[in-house]
């Protein structure tokens, strides 16, 4: 699967959730470089009737009430999962903020 150049949600082994455009992927070091990256500091719990689990962040994007940090370029280490995003999810991530 070609991931470089795509928008994705990245989960690391420390329960971090990140969104961004993949610039570089190092599978041996379990590291990914993201541009236009956002960190999901909080999202409504999975008990919320609108939440369909972690991977829904790559399908639908963050729900209202999520706390999304500002756009940065970053490296994410200890990568556990990388899930390519739908166009709908990309738009929601890009339009999300701390106060949604």
C-alpha positions, -999 to +999 in steps of 0.1 A: +000+000+000+014+034-010+012+057+020+036+085+012+017+116+001-016+105+016-034+119+046-037+094+074-045+090+111-016+076+130-018+058+163+013+052+184+020+027+212+015+054+238-021+059+228-013+091+208-036+099+179-023+121+151-035+132+116-013+145+088+001+141+053+027+114+052+061+127+041+083+097+051+077+063+066+104+043+083+090+008+091+122-005+107+123+024+132+085+025+135+087+062+127+066+084+105+071+120+094+039+141+090+033+175+075+002+195+081-001+174+113-027+177+140-027+160+175-060+148+189-057+156+226-092+145+234-121+130+215-156+120+228-155+086+244-164+055+225-197+054+245-209+084+226-236+072+201-219+090+172-185+075+179-178+043+159-144+035+174-109+048+168-108+041+131-138+063+125-113+092+128-100+081+094-134+076+079-155+105+093-129+127+111-131+141+146-165+146+162-178+178+177-163+181+212-128+168+201-098+189+212-075+192+182-042+210+184-027+234+158-011+223+125+026+215+127+052+193+110+062+164+132+078+130+137+058+103+154+077+074+170+065+040+181+039+038+154+013+011+159-012+018+131-015+040+101-050+044+085-055+063+053-082+090+055-113+096+034-119+130+018-146+136+044-122+129+073-095+151+058-119+181+057-131+176+092-096+173+106-085+204+087-115+224+100-113+211+136-100+232+165-096+231+202-131+246+208-152+224+184 
